[in-house]
Amino acid sequence: MTRTVTRHAPGKLFAAGEYAVVEPGSPAILVAVDRRVSATVGAPVGAAADVVVTSDLLPHEVRLRWQDGRLTGLGPRDDRTARDALAHVVSAVEVTDRLRAERGLPASALHIAIRSRLHDRGRKYGLGSSGAVTVATVEAVAAYRGMELPPDARFRLALLATARIDPGPSGGDLAASTWGGWISYRAPDRGAVLESARRRGVDETLRAPWPAYAIRPLPSPRGLTLAVGWTGRPASTTALVKGLDLDDWRGSTSHQDFLARSADCVHAATRAIEHGDRAALLGAFRTARQLLARLDEERGLGIFTPELRALCDEAEAAGGAAKPSGAGGGDCGIALLPDEAPERIARLHARWEEAGIVPLPIRPADRRDQPDDR
């Protein structure tokens, strides 16, 4: 029987700290969700290629060959979701293979099959699909090659793979997909770690200190239920975040004030979660919404769509607190409601549907809820 290895990585939601988290050392809170990406790695059958990729996100099988340490081959050209998925799989394989070579392990051809529950007929929900694809691929390829890595090493490999494509994203989605549950996260300087990998190699970079980087698991908030609504409108996180770079805002007094206020909000939310202070956590959620609204008004980014405003307002009317999750502009919003009145959730879902928002049956998920092949 041909040996295969399967690994799973959950999607994510941002609870607080969006936009600020792209700055090294700025804190954020994320939560992993019980929708996931699966990557299965085995040997290709009858394929004249070094790496074969199949996926429910790709319109066809993709065959790739190694050339000067990079994978080359014809990929999908007409579908952005497919292109993104393939790019992240390819980068994850390249970085993991460099680690294999540095450790002197044998090479072999690969067949990688990706399956995702973070999309709706190709439309993304905004649950960190690219990050989950990267984490699942890194873990499955590493395990198939005989490298069972601890979570920190898997995260670092995934971040190197993602930063090679674009060093702008914080990597918070990768952290949530790697650790699961609720986490506090601070991003490293992605340019610095890429330079370290170039000069010192991947293996040494995995073991070296990464200034500003920190991950800490948090307990699940007590007494509150998480509700998630999808606006039906996909958004580009990269485009929205890059909208802040169009002028001299970065480094300005306004920028520094936003970072400081965001950090205060995240710290308040973290203390509330750790102490089980439901009222304080709802208050921090409202502050996080206000910070995003103020940033949106000041910079004109389009964070708050009419659907996201309605999502938040209806949650407030139901006795909870809500905000966009991530960069906004579409995708998902999240709400926290007191869990002693479950009928509020049903009423909120009904009001969301009246406003054109799709309630998603999503729960927080710990990595222990993600089965693998062992």
MOFEN-V738127 format. One record per residue. N is the residue number from 0. RES is the residue in one letter. OMEGA is omega in radians with two decimals (999 if undefined). NEAR is the number of other C-alpha atoms within 8 Angstrom. Layout:
[[N/RES/OMEGA/NEAR] [N/RES/OMEGA/NEAR]]
This chain:
[[0/M/3.14/2] [1/T/-3.13/5] [2/R/3.02/6] [3/T/3.09/9] [4/V/3.10/12] [5/T/3.04/11] [6/R/-3.09/14] [7/H/3.09/12] [8/A/-3.12/15] [9/P/2.97/18] [10/G/-3.04/19] [11/K/2.93/13] [12/L/3.01/13] [13/F/3.07/12] [14/A/3.13/11] [15/A/3.04/14] [16/G/3.11/16] [17/E/-3.13/11] [18/Y/3.12/8] [19/A/-3.01/12] [20/V/3.12/15] [21/V/3.07/11] [22/E/-3.14/9] [23/P/3.11/12] [24/G/3.12/11] [25/S/-2.98/13] [26/P/3.03/13] [27/A/3.03/17] [28/I/3.10/14] [29/L/3.07/16] [30/V/3.05/15] [31/A/-3.08/16] [32/V/-3.02/16] [33/D/2.87/10] [34/R/-2.91/9] [35/R/2.97/13] [36/V/3.08/17] [37/S/3.04/14] [38/A/3.10/15] [39/T/-3.09/13] [40/V/3.06/14] [41/G/3.12/12] [42/A/3.09/11] [43/P/-3.12/10] [44/V/3.05/4] [45/G/-3.11/4] [46/A/3.10/7] [47/A/-3.09/5] [48/A/3.08/9] [49/D/3.12/11] [50/V/3.07/12] [51/V/-3.14/14] [52/V/2.98/12] [53/T/-3.09/12] [54/S/3.00/11] [55/D/3.05/8] [56/L/-3.12/11] [57/L/-3.13/11] [58/P/-3.12/8] [59/H/3.06/7] [60/E/3.12/9] [61/V/3.14/10] [62/R/-3.03/13] [63/L/3.10/12] [64/R/3.07/10] [65/W/3.05/9] [66/Q/-3.14/7] [67/D/3.08/4] [68/G/3.11/7] [69/R/3.07/7] [70/L/-3.12/10] [71/T/3.11/8] [72/G/-3.11/8] [73/L/3.11/7] [74/G/3.12/7] [75/P/-3.10/10] [76/R/-2.90/6] [77/D/-3.07/5] [78/D/-3.05/7] [79/R/3.13/7] [80/T/3.12/10] [81/A/3.13/11] [82/R/-3.13/12] [83/D/-3.13/9] [84/A/-3.13/12] [85/L/-3.14/11] [86/A/-3.12/9] [87/H/3.05/14] [88/V/-3.11/11] [89/V/-3.12/9] [90/S/3.11/12] [91/A/3.13/16] [92/V/-3.11/11] [93/E/-3.12/12] [94/V/3.14/12] [95/T/3.12/12] [96/D/3.08/9] [97/R/3.07/10] [98/L/3.10/10] [99/R/-3.11/14] [100/A/3.14/10] [101/E/3.14/10] [102/R/3.07/7] [103/G/3.13/6] [104/L/-3.08/8] [105/P/3.07/7] [106/A/3.06/8] [107/S/3.07/6] [108/A/-3.05/9] [109/L/2.86/11] [110/H/-3.08/13] [111/I/3.11/13] [112/A/-3.11/11] [113/I/3.04/14] [114/R/-3.05/10] [115/S/2.98/11] [116/R/-3.12/8] [117/L/-3.12/14] [118/H/3.02/10] [119/D/-3.11/8] [120/R/3.10/4] [121/G/3.11/7] [122/R/-3.07/8] [123/K/3.10/12] [124/Y/-3.03/12] [125/G/-3.09/11] [126/L/3.08/10] [127/G/-3.06/11] [128/S/-3.14/13] [129/S/3.11/9] [130/G/-3.13/14] [131/A/3.06/16] [132/V/-3.12/16] [133/T/-3.11/15] [134/V/-3.13/16] [135/A/-3.13/14] [136/T/3.10/14] [137/V/-3.07/14] [138/E/-3.08/12] [139/A/-3.14/14] [140/V/3.12/12] [141/A/-3.13/13] [142/A/3.12/11] [143/Y/3.14/11] [144/R/3.07/10] [145/G/-3.14/6] [146/M/3.06/8] [147/E/-2.98/7] [148/L/3.03/9] [149/P/-3.07/6] [150/P/-3.08/8] [151/D/3.12/6] [152/A/3.11/10] [153/R/3.11/13] [154/F/-3.09/12] [155/R/3.06/9] [156/L/-3.14/14] [157/A/3.13/14] [158/L/3.07/11] [159/L/3.14/12] [160/A/-3.13/14] [161/T/-3.10/15] [162/A/3.07/13] [163/R/3.11/9] [164/I/-3.13/9] [165/D/-3.13/7] [166/P/-3.08/10] [167/G/-3.10/8] [168/P/-3.02/8] [169/S/-3.00/12] [170/G/3.12/10] [171/G/3.10/12] [172/D/3.11/14] [173/L/3.14/14] [174/A/3.13/12] [175/A/3.14/17] [176/S/-3.13/16] [177/T/-3.03/13] [178/W/-3.07/11] [179/G/3.13/15] [180/G/3.06/16] [181/W/-3.13/14] [182/I/2.90/14] [183/S/-3.00/14] [184/Y/2.97/14] [185/R/-3.05/15] [186/A/2.99/18] [187/P/2.99/13] [188/D/-3.04/12] [189/R/3.08/12] [190/G/-3.12/8] [191/A/-3.12/7] [192/V/3.04/12] [193/L/3.12/11] [194/E/3.09/8] [195/S/3.13/11] [196/A/3.14/11] [197/R/-3.04/8] [198/R/-2.97/6] [199/R/-3.07/8] [200/G/-3.09/10] [201/V/-3.05/14] [202/D/3.14/9] [203/E/3.13/9] [204/T/3.10/11] [205/L/-3.08/9] [206/R/-3.07/7] [207/A/3.03/6] [208/P/3.03/4] [209/W/-3.12/8] [210/P/3.08/6] [211/A/-3.08/10] [212/Y/3.08/12] [213/A/3.04/10] [214/I/3.13/9] [215/R/3.07/7] [216/P/3.09/9] [217/L/3.03/11] [218/P/3.05/8] [219/S/3.12/7] [220/P/-3.11/9] [221/R/3.02/8] [222/G/-3.11/9] [223/L/3.08/10] [224/T/3.11/8] [225/L/3.05/10] [226/A/-3.07/12] [227/V/3.09/12] [228/G/3.14/13] [229/W/-3.09/14] [230/T/-3.08/14] [231/G/-3.10/9] [232/R/3.10/7] [233/P/3.14/12] [234/A/3.10/9] [235/S/3.10/8] [236/T/-3.10/9] [237/T/-3.11/8] [238/A/-3.12/7] [239/L/-3.14/13] [240/V/3.14/10] [241/K/3.06/8] [242/G/3.10/8] [243/L/-3.08/11] [244/D/-3.04/9] [245/L/3.11/7] [246/D/-3.01/6] [247/D/-3.11/7] [248/W/-3.13/10] [249/R/-3.09/8] [250/G/-3.14/7] [251/S/3.08/8] [252/T/3.12/6] [253/S/3.12/7] [254/H/-3.14/10] [255/Q/3.10/9] [256/D/3.11/8] [257/F/3.14/11] [258/L/-3.12/10] [259/A/-3.14/8] [260/R/3.11/9] [261/S/3.12/13] [262/A/3.11/12] [263/D/-3.14/8] [264/C/-3.14/13] [265/V/3.11/14] [266/H/3.12/8] [267/A/3.12/11] [268/A/3.13/13] [269/T/3.11/11] [270/R/-3.13/8] [271/A/3.11/12] [272/I/-3.09/15] [273/E/-3.11/10] [274/H/-3.13/6] [275/G/-3.10/9] [276/D/-3.05/10] [277/R/-3.11/12] [278/A/-3.14/6] [279/A/3.13/10] [280/L/3.07/12] [281/L/3.10/11] [282/G/3.11/9] [283/A/3.08/12] [284/F/3.13/14] [285/R/3.09/11] [286/T/3.12/9] [287/A/3.08/13] [288/R/-3.12/11] [289/Q/3.11/8] [290/L/3.11/11] [291/L/3.12/9] [292/A/3.11/10] [293/R/3.08/8] [294/L/-3.14/10] [295/D/3.14/12] [296/E/-3.09/8] [297/E/-3.02/6] [298/R/3.13/7] [299/G/-3.05/7] [300/L/-3.05/10] [301/G/3.13/9] [302/I/-3.07/13] [303/F/2.98/13] [304/T/3.07/10] [305/P/3.14/6] [306/E/3.14/12] [307/L/3.06/15] [308/R/3.13/9] [309/A/3.11/10] [310/L/-3.12/15] [311/C/-3.09/14] [312/D/-3.14/9] [313/E/3.10/11] [314/A/3.08/15] [315/E/-3.14/10] [316/A/3.14/7] [317/A/3.09/10] [318/G/-3.14/8] [319/G/3.09/12] [320/A/-3.06/14] [321/A/-3.12/16] [322/K/2.95/14] [323/P/3.08/14] [324/S/-3.08/14] [325/G/-3.00/11] [326/A/-3.11/12] [327/G/-3.10/16] [328/G/-3.04/13] [329/G/3.12/15] [330/D/-2.96/15] [331/C/2.88/16] [332/G/-3.13/16] [333/I/3.14/13] [334/A/2.98/13] [335/L/3.13/13] [336/L/3.08/15] [337/P/-2.99/10] [338/D/3.11/8] [339/E/3.14/5] [340/A/-3.07/7] [341/P/3.14/7] [342/E/3.09/6] [343/R/3.13/9] [344/I/3.14/10] [345/A/3.12/8] [346/R/3.13/9] [347/L/3.12/11] [348/H/3.13/10] [349/A/3.12/8] [350/R/3.07/9] [351/W/-3.12/15] [352/E/3.07/10] [353/E/3.14/7] [354/A/3.12/9] [355/G/-3.13/8] [356/I/-3.10/13] [357/V/3.04/11] [358/P/3.13/11] [359/L/3.11/8] [360/P/-3.04/5] [361/I/3.07/9] [362/R/2.97/7] [363/P/-3.09/11] [364/A/3.02/12] [365/D/3.11/11] [366/R/3.10/12] [367/R/3.08/5] [368/D/-3.08/6] [369/Q/-3.09/9] [370/P/3.01/7] [371/D/-3.00/7] [372/D/-3.08/6] [373/R/999/2]]
